[in-house]
Amino acid sequence: MNRLRRPIAGSAILGSLTVLAAGCGAQIENGGAQAETVPVQRCGEEVEYTVPERAVVYEGGSADKMFALGLTDHVHGYVMPPANPPVSESPWAEDYEQVEYLGDDLLNRELVVDAGADFVVAGWNSGFSDERGITPEVLDELGIQSFMHAESCYNYPQAPEQHEPFEGLYTDLERLGQIFGAEDRAEELVDEYRTRVAEVRENAPGGDPVPVFLYDSGTDQAFTAAGQVPPTDIIRFAGGENVFGDVEDRWTQVGWEPVVESEPEVIIVLDYGDQSAEDKIDFLTSSPATADLPAVQEENFFVLDYNEGISSPRNIDGLESFAEYLREHGED
């Protein structure tokens, strides 16, 4: 089985709002009336949220969750680093056109403040960052609400919580639904996604799981998916086994020797950034360290879109496509 899959395209903070109390659960006064709040978990701590109207979302996964929930009218704009695939390829391309493109820089405090954001959606270390000075605590002090992807809470130092990756996706949709009063839509989405995942699992090939290595990038060492990120669930639910799925981390670096020792029969290539999937495959094919891997010898490469590999509703699409690939692989 050597089919190479390729992705298919498919102001200032509002002047009328006065912050009465800084930090988590800040009450906001608008025209003398105190806004209602709802308590929702944020990486292990309970936060009182008011309904945001000018959300800034970072990367495709954050935008996808908001758009899938029908919350486009609450999104002011998005920040999309250049490594991300074009938004024109998104199933929600029309939603992207309705909100403002705020740039391709890394998420930072100045950008958020200049946009007049009242809510920021991002992941820990993939948006929020101590080093760049934009954390939920910093935004709390500015009276700007924030939301972190549950999957990324695994290595958030202040208030950790741990979810299996797909459960993290469902948790995010449910929590966002609570914040925006869209619980019914969130329940509908989660039920749909769980049903689609269950169908994949029921039709997964029998026998021993296929050893699968995910190649993100790297030449001296390999950057790959460990146990706490969506590709591990994609591989597992489809009938495979992530050869580094027992590593308690999210994304991690490994030497080529353990890659060779794992003898992967299939390699998933994550498609993003300046280096194309084809170039990454060329490297794996030509490098003495990997040229003799079973997956390379058999040309068993599967290309996974970046936004199917990070926490996003598109995880389900990635799972279904990879499951189809593995079923065909098992028929060879």
N, C-alpha and C positions, 0 to 999 in steps of 0.2 A: 504494500500500500504506500504509494508515494505521491499522493495528491497534495499539492501546495495550495492551501486555502488563502485567499486574499480578501480583505475587507471590502464590503460593497457599500456604496454611498446611500444610502437611504434618503454741590452747592453747599452747601453747608447743611448741618443737621437741622431738621425742620424747625423754623423759628417759633412756631406755635407750641412746640413741645418743651416743657421745662422739667429737667430732672430734679426730683425731690429727694431721692436717696440714691447714693452711688452704690455700686457693687451688685451682687446677685439679688434678684428680686426687686430691683429699683422700681418704685412707683412713679408713674408719669402722669403729669397733669395736663389736660387739654381742655381749654375753655372752662376751667374751674372744676371739671368733673374728673374724678379719679378713675383711670382706666382699669378695667378688670384684668386680673392676672390668672395664669394657670401654672401649677407646679409641674415641671418636667425634669427628668434626670439628664444631666450633662456630665458624662464620664464620672459617674459615681457620686455626684453632688446634685442636690435638688435646687433648681433655679426657678424663680417666678418670672414667667414670660408674659409680655403683652403682645398682641398681634402685630407683627412687623409690616411695614408698608414699603420700605426701601432696602430690600435685601441685596447684599453683594455676595456673589457665589464664586468660589475659587475652583477651577478645573471642571472638567466635564461631569464627574461624578456628582458634585454638589448641584450643578445646574440640572442634571437629569432627574434627580430626586424631586426637586421643586417642580419641574415641568410635568413629570409623570403624575404628580399629585394635583395638577391643575392650578398651580399657584403662580403662574407667569405674571399676573397683574401685581403680585407682591414683590417681584424681582426688579430692582432698579438696573442692575448691570452685572456683567461677569468679567472675571480676569482669567485669561487663558494663556499659560506659558507656551512658548513656541514649540516645545516638544510634543504638545497635544495634537492629535489629528484635526483637520479642519472641521469646524462646526457644521459645515454644509453636509457632512456625511452622517450627522446625527439624526436619529428618528424624530428629534424635536427641533429640526433646523428652522421651522417656521416660528417656534417660540424664541429661539435665539435672535431672530430678526426683530422681535418686538421689544427687546431690552437693549441696554446700552453696552457696547464693548468698551471696557475700561482699561484695556491694555494687556501686554504680554509679560509684564514684570512679575517678580515674585510678590506674594501678598505682603503688604506693609501698612503701617499705621497711617501714614500720610495719604495713601491712596484711598483708604477706607473713610477717613475724615473728609477728604476733599469730595468724595462722592455723596456725602450726607447720609451715609448708611445708618440704619437703625438695627441691623441684623447682619451677621457675617456667618457664612457656612463654609467650612473647610475641614481638613483633617489635621491631626497633630503631626508635625514634621513634614507635612505636605501642604503647607499653608500657614498654619499657626507655628510660631517658632520663638523660643527664648532668645536665640542669637539675633534674630531680626527685630526683636522687641514688639512682636504682635502676638499676644496670648489672650485667652479669655479673661484673665485677671486684669490685663491692661485695658481691654475694651470695657470691662465692667466699670473701671474707674472713669472712663469717658462717657458712660451712660449708653454704650452700644452693646446690644445683646449679641450673643454668639452661640453657635451650635457646632459641635465636633462629631464627625463620623464615629459611630460606636466601635467599628473595627479598629480605628486608630487609637482608641483609648488604651489599648494593650500596653503601650509604652509611654503613656502620659503620666508623668511622675507624681502629680499632686493627688489625683483621685482615680486610681486605675480601676477599670472593669474589663472583663474579658468575655468575648463572644466568639462563637464559631463564625467564620466570615459571612456566610449567607444569613445567619441569624442576626448579625450586625446590620445587614442591609434592611431586613424586615423591621428591626428595632428603630432604625433611623426613620423609615417611612411612618411608623406608628407615632414616634415622638414628634416629628414634624406635623403630622396630622393633628396631634393634640395642641400644638402651639398655634396653628392656623385655623383651628376649628374644622378640620377636614378629616375627621376620624373615619367617616363612612368611606370616603375615597381611599384612605390608607388601608382600611380593612379589605376593601375590594381588591386592591393591588396585591396585598400580601397573600390573600387567598389564591389569586390567579398564579402568582409566582410559586407558591408552595405546590399547587396542582401540577404546574409544568415541571418542577423539579422531581416530584414523585413519579411522573410519567417517564422521565429520563431514567430514573433509578430502576424502575420496573423493567425497562427494556435494555439495561446495560448488559454487555456480554458476560457470559458465565466464565467460570474458571478463575485462575489466579489473576489479580489485578496487574495491568500492564505497567511496567516501570516507566515513568515519564519525568523528564528533566525540562524545566522551564529556563530558557536562556533569555535574560533581559539584556545584558550587555557585558562588556569587559573582555580584555585579552590576557593580561597577566593573571587575573583571577576572574571568576564568573560571578556576576550579580544575578541572583535568582530568588525565587519565591520560597519562603519558609512556611511554617505551619499556620500563621495567623493572617494570611491574606487570601482574597477570593480565588486565585487560581488553584489553591490546594483543594478547596471544595469542588471547583469545576472538574478537576482531575478525578477526585474521589467519587463524586456522584456519577460521572460518566463511565466508571469502571476501571479507572487507572489508579496509580499510586504515585504521588509526588515523592521522588527519591530523597528530597530534603524536607518532607512534610513533618518529620519528627523534630525538626529544629524549632525550639521555642523562640520565635522571632517573627517579624513581618517580612521585610525584604532583607537579604543578607548576602555577604560575599563568601564564596567557597573556593578552595583551590581546585585545580583541574584533576588532581589525583583522585579525590573522592568522587568526582563526576565520572571518571573512567571506571572506578571500582563499582559504581552503581549500575553500570551496563544498561542505560536507558534504551528502550525499544522505540520510543517516540520522543521527539523534542518539540516543545512548544516554543515558538519564537515570538516574543512580545514586540509588536510593531509600533514604534514611536521614535521621535527624535531625529537627529541628523543622519543617523545610520539606518538605511532601509532594511526591511526584513530580508531582502535578497542579499544584501551585503553581509548581514549577520550569518546567513546560511553559507555564503561563500567562505567566510572565516572558519566556521565549524568544519567545513568540508576540506579546507586546505591546511588547517593547523595540525601539526604532528600529534598534538595532545588529544585531539578529538576525531581525527580522520577515521580511526578504526572503531569508533563507537558503533554498536549495532544499529542505532537509529540513523546514523550518518551513512553507513554502508548501504542501508536499505532505502535511503532518502525519505525517511519517515518524518517529515517536518509539517507542523501545523502552525499557521500564523494566527495569533490572537491579537485583536485590536486593543490598543491601550485602554480604551474606555470600557472594554469587556473584562479587563484584568484588575482595575481598581474598583473600589466599592461603588456600585452603580446599578440601576435597574438593568443595564445592559449585560450584567453578569449572567442573567438568565439566557440571553441570546448566545453568549459565548459558550455556556454550558451545552445548549442544544446543538450548536454547530460542532463542538468537540466530541460530543457523544455520538453524533452521526459519523464523524471521522473514525472514532474507535470501533464502532460497529462494522464499518467497512474494512478497517484494519484486521479485525478478527475473522473476516470472511476470506482473507487472502491465504 
